[in-house]
Amino acid sequence: MSRPEHSGRFSPRPRPRRGVLALGLVIVLPVLMITMGLVLELALIGYVREQLQSAADAAALAGAAELLDEDRLKPDATPNIEDDAQAAQRFAALFCNYNLGLGQPWITFSDKPCLVGFGHVANPTDRSSPFESWDGVSDINQIDINTLQVYVERSRRFGNQVPLRLAPFFGVVEARIGVQAAATVDRRVYGFRPKNGAPIFVAPLTITQSGLPQAWLEQANAAAVAGANDNFTVDPSTDTVTPGPDGIPEIRVTAPLPNGDPPDATDTLGTLLFGFSGSDPGGIANQLRVGLEPIDLYELDGQLALDENNLLQLNGRTDVDADVVVVLQEIIGKKRIWPLSSIRPDLGQTGVVYDVTDFAAGRVVDASNGPAGKLTVVIQPATMPTTTALVRDGQPLNPYLAKLYLTR
């Protein structure tokens, strides 16, 4: 009987490896879990920082918009810039209070985790221009208070710290997160440009700037008299218009309708032609309703802006379409930007070129087609911060309009 042949060598039996693998998992798995936990906590801190920054930006913008108080448009009122600035400060802090972080209110104004200061930046478009906080002593009415600065913090001292689970085991007891934002209302306005495709709320109508009793400046600077040039009250928080004086003199302007009498020296309202509005029935009324869109400004390089001599020439008409009064009545209480122009030298012509020299803001409070084919519009001046404004160095400060933007 034959035996199986052998080579003379013995193959070693494989050693068991399960114990080594289990030992490796025991060592590596906790490290991986701790590392993943720390990564998640770092991600949480980053998320909270982004939320704080967004809230600080929003609070700064909301508060800065309040710096343009409409009480300063009352000719007989003594401006109190300190009250306006402190009101903006309180509004920004209150705005912070309604923002949430990790499901809990993270701002309580009494404990001051949201610090709000106000002051002046000489050139907001220059990032190196310093923020000069009001010292509490200088005459604030002689300072252009144009910037609100907000600092927001989440930390243990304010009782709103970010909850950490693993970091304390490595000696990190808290993640103190602080962010800062500053917003400016820059009144060096020389024009407007649609932003992100949104329209600019510029009325396709122009008002004579000065030189006549019926011009904008003469009426805006007149003393407000109840029953004469002060007949309406506007609630800025709701844009509601009610009868009764509020101390702001109103602007009353007139223009002939197409089939009415020709314009005379008292008519200080006219039509501006943008884009295809001159040939599009209802185009001017629609522009008044929704604002000027980018396509309306294609002949003006997409913007409505004064040149270096503060002049913008625009085609227009001395009359106003009859359907415009319907839209004027629709937008009662809503703010619009009104181009101001120089006096027309050729009142006998319907088609003219207007010399626009400035812009103002105001709300329509009344509009009607009166006798003799005349349109009468009553406008109350208003302040209007907007992100679509264009600003530049050396431009005079506009009492009505400002560009609102983050500067820090």
Buried (B, 14 or more C-beta within 10 A) or exposed (E): EEEEEEEEEEEEEEEEEEEEEEEEEEEEEEEEEEEEBBEEBEEBBEEBBEBBBEBBBBBBBBBBBBBBBBBBBBEEEEBBBBEBBBBBBBBBBBBBBEBEBBEEEBBBBEEEBBBBBBBBBEBBBEEEBEBBEBEEEEEBEEBBBBBBBBBBBBBEEBEBBBEBEBBEEEEEEBBEBBBBBBBBBBBBBBBBBBEEEEBBBBBBBBBBBBEBEBBBBBBBEBEBEEEEBBBBBBEBEEBEBEEEBBBBBBBBBBBBBEEBEEBEEEBBBBBBBBBEBBEEEBBBBBBBBEBBBBEBBEEBEEBBBBEEEEEBEBBBBBBBBBBBBBBBEEBBBEBBBBBBBBBBEEBEEBEBEBBBBBBBBBBBBBBEBEEEBBBBBBBBBBBBBBEBBBBBEEBEEBBBBBBBBBBB
